């Protein structure tokens, strides 16, 4: 056996090696701070068209409210609740949330569940999100014959939804997305894409998030008052854009999830019939100060990848790596 001896590496060599190792670790386990995360996927096929740091765990701010909206809409469907007729009461606990209060909500005020969803999903109203969670959580506890804190039960339902959708890197801590001491909440660009695909399958939710603005009404002790809630998503109104949600906190940075449809592709089939292929793009941008322009660029990039891929017969080598599976657990 031949033994080959090598000189001990110099400090310069050691340092260079450590830098290379650090770069390798960062590539495989990216940190959230200071980097953006993106995911672009065609929703009907699940084809991933672009991704960067897509599995990096990080706060996602008010993109959390997508899950709040989904749990609420699914609950309404399951129970037969009418979102427009159902009035919910603002709880005492809103005084603990803080932040903007665009509708000047006070404990005891009432508004329809639909208007609360408009305020939460269009205007990103944290107090409206908490009011929704308090009502739905209370109803869930009652129907299950359980005791507990309503908002905590609602958040548990959000996490059950995340698990059912395969959002393995996600944990929700509240219904609004504000960071709280000791409450470690996180998600990823890939998981938010999964959630967005599922959310836009719900007609009631997809209708809400595509509205440019909406008038909502609050019934309080001093009488009735109305507000115009405007969508915080600057892409609303651009061709094909159907919503979804914005979010910003100091920890998460500016975030955005966007859904865009194109006309279905109609192609002749071998038997003389016509095949119809629906086309929908989901774009998720986390921690980018120019999130709206970044999303516009990713939309163009996504279609530039998808169109030739589909024209080539939608080939793939590794389905698990190239596609995002989103089940329907409802």
ABEGO torsion letter per residue (X at the ends): XBBBBBBBBBAAAAAAAAAAAAAAAAAABBBABGBBBBBBBBAAAGBBABBBGAABBBBAEAAAAAAAAAAAAAAAAAAGBBAAABBBBBBAAAAAAEEBBAAGBBBGBBBBAAAAAAAAAAAGBAAAAAAAAAAAAAAAAAAAGBBEBAAAAAAAAAAAAAAAAGBAABBBABAAGBBBBGBBBBBBAAAAAAAAAAAAABAAAAAAAABABBBBBBBBAAEBBBBBBBBABAABGBBGBAOABBBBBAAAEBBBBBBBBBBBBBBBBAAGBBBBBBBBBBBBBBGBAAAAAAAAAAAAAAAAAAAAAAAAGGBBABAAAABBBBBBAX
